[in-house]
Amino acid sequence: MEPPSSSATPDPPAPDLLLVWSLAAFHAAFLMVALVLILQAFGDIQALTGSLNTAAGIALYLALWGLTGWTTYRAAADVGRVEPGFPRFGAAFLGNAIRWGGLNGFLFLTMLLVVTAIGFRIPQILLALPVAALPALIVGGLLGAAFAVIDGLLLHAAHRVVPGEGAPPGNP
Amino acid sequence: MMAAPGSEVVALVVRATHVLGMAVLLGGAALLWFHLLLSRDDEAAPTAIARRLEWVSWGAVGVLVMTGLGNLGALGEGAAGPGSPWGDAFLGKIVLVAALLPLLLFRTLVVVRLAGASQATAGPVLKWCYGTTVLLGGVILGAAVFLSHA
């Protein structure tokens, strides 16, 4: 086995874990708050609260939070490979947000169907996966794009308030 | 119809965890804000403490949203829509929460960037970030107290 060449391009640093943790928590929380806000303002909040099982709701939120954390980490790592340093809104940022957001949507749907199939003993619901996969990818990708715009604005504002290159990725 | 005793216990635990989450989110930020208010601008800003607080704060946000949904589930069909005093207060609270979340993210992004910035910049910026989120969090807390007694 050859020793690594000294001229090899070093791996980009891992994304700042606080950045990933905060972005993932923000995305999952803001999505839920926006959903409740829309239902309370324009829809039927009783339809949600009447059918909400506390344990299942908590489990699904944890699943959404966990999946969003993983996809946000991967998206941040991919953006860091193209544009190292503190992230800025751009083509790589938006593209990765759409790609990983789409995957997040698909994985969340899969988890939702599997939990429903096992919890309510209706395995035939898994047949919906091939039909619903594409809409889940699209919705996830659109949400990824929407969050990329919000994150991009806030990142831009943080750049304005604290100018310069900022801190190198540091953990924790 | 009476709720099963088990579900009442779950609802109580969820509600207590919600209150604890808000205490951590608001209390942590308020303590750091007071510390910053009492510090001189040329003193070293506690950016390392702020960074740790941001980790805890986002954990608290996750717990708050999760248990908030649980609280709604416990209300069942008793949750009132817009037009009623409770429904309007709840809508106002959710609008404020939706405004607070981007502010919290902005605060974290500033803290992440400040780790490599000069100390002269850090103090006033942190004071502004924590002050804004504490004041907005306080208004949300007031709305929550009203909702729990309405």
Chai-1 contact restraints between the chains, C-beta under 6 A:
chainA,res_idxA,chainB,res_idxB,connection_type,confidence,min_distance_angstrom,max_distance_angstrom,comment,restraint_id
A,D16,B,V112,contact,1.0,0.0,6.0,A-B,restraint_1
A,L18,B,V112,contact,1.0,0.0,6.0,A-B,restraint_2
A,L19,B,V112,contact,1.0,0.0,6.0,A-B,restraint_3
A,W21,B,W58,contact,1.0,0.0,6.0,A-B,restraint_4
A,S22,B,W58,contact,1.0,0.0,6.0,A-B,restraint_5
A,S22,B,T108,contact,1.0,0.0,6.0,A-B,restraint_6
A,A25,B,W58,contact,1.0,0.0,6.0,A-B,restraint_7
A,A25,B,V61,contact,1.0,0.0,6.0,A-B,restraint_8
A,A25,B,G62,contact,1.0,0.0,6.0,A-B,restraint_9
A,F26,B,L101,contact,1.0,0.0,6.0,A-B,restraint_10
A,F26,B,L105,contact,1.0,0.0,6.0,A-B,restraint_11
A,A29,B,V61,contact,1.0,0.0,6.0,A-B,restraint_12
A,A29,B,V65,contact,1.0,0.0,6.0,A-B,restraint_13
A,A29,B,L101,contact,1.0,0.0,6.0,A-B,restraint_14
A,F30,B,L101,contact,1.0,0.0,6.0,A-B,restraint_15
A,M32,B,V65,contact,1.0,0.0,6.0,A-B,restraint_16
A,V33,B,V97,contact,1.0,0.0,6.0,A-B,restraint_17
A,V33,B,A98,contact,1.0,0.0,6.0,A-B,restraint_18
A,V36,B,I94,contact,1.0,0.0,6.0,A-B,restraint_19
A,L37,B,I94,contact,1.0,0.0,6.0,A-B,restraint_20
A,L37,B,A98,contact,1.0,0.0,6.0,A-B,restraint_21
A,Q40,B,L91,contact,1.0,0.0,6.0,A-B,restraint_22
A,A41,B,L91,contact,1.0,0.0,6.0,A-B,restraint_23
A,I45,B,A79,contact,1.0,0.0,6.0,A-B,restraint_24
A,I45,B,G81,contact,1.0,0.0,6.0,A-B,restraint_25
A,Q46,B,E77,contact,1.0,0.0,6.0,A-B,restraint_26
A,Q46,B,A79,contact,1.0,0.0,6.0,A-B,restraint_27
A,T49,B,L72,contact,1.0,0.0,6.0,A-B,restraint_28
A,T49,B,L75,contact,1.0,0.0,6.0,A-B,restraint_29
A,T49,B,G76,contact,1.0,0.0,6.0,A-B,restraint_30
A,T49,B,A79,contact,1.0,0.0,6.0,A-B,restraint_31
A,G50,B,G76,contact,1.0,0.0,6.0,A-B,restraint_32
A,G50,B,E77,contact,1.0,0.0,6.0,A-B,restraint_33
A,L52,B,G73,contact,1.0,0.0,6.0,A-B,restraint_34
A,T54,B,V10,contact,1.0,0.0,6.0,A-B,restraint_35
A,T54,B,G70,contact,1.0,0.0,6.0,A-B,restraint_36
A,T54,B,G73,contact,1.0,0.0,6.0,A-B,restraint_37
A,G57,B,L69,contact,1.0,0.0,6.0,A-B,restraint_38
A,G57,B,G73,contact,1.0,0.0,6.0,A-B,restraint_39
A,I58,B,M66,contact,1.0,0.0,6.0,A-B,restraint_40
A,I58,B,G70,contact,1.0,0.0,6.0,A-B,restraint_41
A,Y61,B,M66,contact,1.0,0.0,6.0,A-B,restraint_42
A,W65,B,G62,contact,1.0,0.0,6.0,A-B,restraint_43
A,L154,B,L105,contact,1.0,0.0,6.0,A-B,restraint_44
A,L154,B,F106,contact,1.0,0.0,6.0,A-B,restraint_45
A,L154,B,L109,contact,1.0,0.0,6.0,A-B,restraint_46
A,A157,B,F106,contact,1.0,0.0,6.0,A-B,restraint_47
A,A158,B,L109,contact,1.0,0.0,6.0,A-B,restraint_48
A,A158,B,V110,contact,1.0,0.0,6.0,A-B,restraint_49
A,A158,B,R113,contact,1.0,0.0,6.0,A-B,restraint_50
A,V161,B,V110,contact,1.0,0.0,6.0,A-B,restraint_51
A,V161,B,V125,contact,1.0,0.0,6.0,A-B,restraint_52
A,V162,B,V110,contact,1.0,0.0,6.0,A-B,restraint_53
A,V162,B,R113,contact,1.0,0.0,6.0,A-B,restraint_54
A,V162,B,L114,contact,1.0,0.0,6.0,A-B,restraint_55
A,V162,B,A117,contact,1.0,0.0,6.0,A-B,restraint_56
A,G166,B,R113,contact,1.0,0.0,6.0,A-B,restraint_57
A,G166,B,G116,contact,1.0,0.0,6.0,A-B,restraint_58
A,A167,B,A115,contact,1.0,0.0,6.0,A-B,restraint_59
A,A167,B,G116,contact,1.0,0.0,6.0,A-B,restraint_60
